């Protein structure tokens, strides 16, 4: 039983490194590693579960064919199994937190990309309208005044919008 503690210690160290890496930069391999670690914990729990049940029975007092000194030994081993089980449950909780952190970081990144694309679309939509409107073949829109009005609005509108977005702290 005692040889399982270093395994769980290495597991917890690797989990801490994975959490730190997730918050530094999100990569798809990290999600795959979370699932691998989760499978490893489930396997370890599946191996330890029957041992815990058997040792729980052997550690009770009054079991025939089990001496008092042997029952003390079984209680000690049972206590170690209970501690291992608690560490496994703690690891599962930490893995769930790492998964939530990963998904949050991916969602934040997606939100940032969506925000940038929305700003680009917001800037180019009025420009498309202006060029489409002044590009029509109307006789009274052919004068040089209308050309300078169109050119001024095509330059001024995006600059004003960018200042407004910065003022609102959207970019």
C-alpha positions in Angstrom: 0.0 0.0 0.0 2.7 2.4 0.9 4.2 2.3 -2.6 1.0 3.9 -3.9 1.7 7.2 -2.1 4.7 8.2 -4.3 2.6 7.4 -7.4 -0.1 9.8 -6.2 2.5 12.4 -5.2 3.9 12.4 -8.7 0.4 12.5 -10.0 -0.4 15.6 -8.0 2.9 17.3 -9.0 2.1 16.6 -12.7 -1.5 17.9 -12.1 -0.1 21.2 -10.6 2.2 21.6 -13.6 -0.7 21.0 -16.0 -2.9 23.6 -14.2 -0.1 26.2 -14.5 0.4 25.4 -18.2 -3.3 25.7 -18.8 -3.4 29.2 -17.4 -0.3 30.3 -19.3 -1.3 29.1 -22.7 -4.2 26.7 -23.7 -3.3 23.8 -26.0 -5.5 20.9 -27.2 -2.9 18.4 -25.8 -3.7 19.6 -22.3 -7.3 18.4 -22.6 -6.1 15.0 -23.8 -3.7 14.8 -20.8 -6.5 15.7 -18.4 -8.6 12.7 -19.8 -5.5 10.4 -19.6 -5.0 11.4 -15.9 -8.6 10.9 -15.2 -8.5 7.4 -16.6 -5.4 6.6 -14.5 -7.2 7.7 -11.4 -10.3 5.6 -12.2 -8.0 2.6 -12.8 -6.2 3.1 -9.5 -9.5 3.5 -7.7 -10.8 0.3 -9.4 -7.7 -1.6 -8.2 -7.8 -0.3 -4.7 -11.6 -0.6 -4.1 -11.7 -4.4 -3.6 -8.6 -4.2 -1.4 -10.3 -1.7 0.8 -13.4 -3.8 1.2 -11.4 -6.9 2.1 -9.1 -5.1 4.5 -12.1 -3.4 6.1 -13.6 -6.8 6.9 -10.2 -8.2 8.2 -9.6 -5.1 10.3 -12.8 -5.6 12.4 -12.4 -7.1 15.8 -13.8 -10.5 16.5 -13.2 -11.9 13.1 -12.4 -15.6 13.4 -8.9 -16.8 12.4 -7.5 -13.2 12.7 -5.5 -12.5 15.8 -5.5 -9.2 17.6 -2.0 -8.3 16.5 -2.9 -9.2 12.9 -6.1 -7.1 13.1 -4.0 -4.1 14.2 -1.8 -4.6 11.1 -4.9 -4.9 8.9 -6.3 -1.7 10.5 -3.1 0.1 9.7 -3.1 -1.0 6.1 -6.8 -0.1 5.9 -6.1 3.4 7.2 -3.5 3.7 4.4 -6.1 2.6 1.9 -8.5 5.2 3.2 -5.9 7.9 2.9 -5.1 6.8 -0.7 -8.8 6.9 -1.5 -9.0 10.4 -0.1 -6.1 11.4 -2.2 -7.7 9.9 -5.3 -10.9 11.8 -4.6 -8.9 15.0 -4.1 -7.1 14.3 -7.4 -10.5 13.8 -9.2 -11.7 17.2 -7.8 -8.5 18.9 -8.9 -8.8 17.3 -12.4 -12.4 18.6 -12.6 -11.1 22.1 -11.6 -8.4 21.8 -14.3 -11.0 20.8 -16.8 -13.1 23.8 -15.9 -10.1 26.1 -16.1 -9.2 24.7 -19.5 -12.8 25.2 -20.8 -12.9 28.7 -19.3 -9.6 29.7 -21.0 -10.8 28.3 -24.3 -14.1 30.3 -23.9 -12.2 33.5 -23.1 -10.0 33.1 -26.1 -13.1 32.5 -28.3 -14.8 35.6 -26.8 -11.7 37.7 -27.6 -11.6 36.4 -31.2 -15.3 37.0 -31.6 -15.0 40.5 -30.2 -12.2 41.4 -32.6 -14.2 40.0 -35.6 -17.2 42.0 -34.5 -15.2 45.2 -34.3 -13.8 44.6 -37.9 -17.4 44.0 -39.1 -18.7 47.1 -37.3 -16.0 49.2 -39.0 -16.4 47.7 -42.5 -20.2 47.6 -42.6 -20.7 51.4 -42.8 -17.8 51.7 -45.3 -19.5 49.1 -47.5 -22.7 51.1 -47.3 -21.0 54.4 -48.1 -19.1 53.1 -51.1 -22.2 51.3 -52.3 -24.3 54.4 -52.0 -21.9 56.8 -53.7 -21.0 54.2 -56.3 -24.5 54.3 -57.8 -24.9 56.0 -61.2 -27.1 59.0 -60.3 -26.5 62.1 -62.2 -26.6 64.4 -59.2 -23.9 62.3 -57.4 -21.3 62.8 -60.1 -20.1 66.2 -58.9 -16.7 66.6 -57.3 -18.3 67.7 -54.0 -19.9 64.3 -53.6 -16.6 62.6 -54.3 -14.8 64.5 -51.5 -17.8 63.9 -49.2 -17.5 60.1 -49.9 -13.8 60.1 -49.5 -13.9 62.1 -46.3 -16.6 59.9 -44.7 -14.7 56.7 -45.7 -11.6 58.0 -43.9 -13.3 59.8 -41.0 -15.9 57.2 -40.0 -13.4 54.4 -39.2 -11.1 56.7 -37.3 -14.0 58.1 -35.2 -15.3 54.5 -34.6 -11.8 53.4 -33.4 -11.6 56.3 -31.0 -15.0 55.5 -29.7 -14.2 51.8 -29.2 -11.0 52.8 -27.3 -13.0 55.2 -25.2 -15.5 52.4 -24.3 -12.5 50.1 -23.7 -13.7 47.6 -26.2 -10.3 47.4 -27.8 
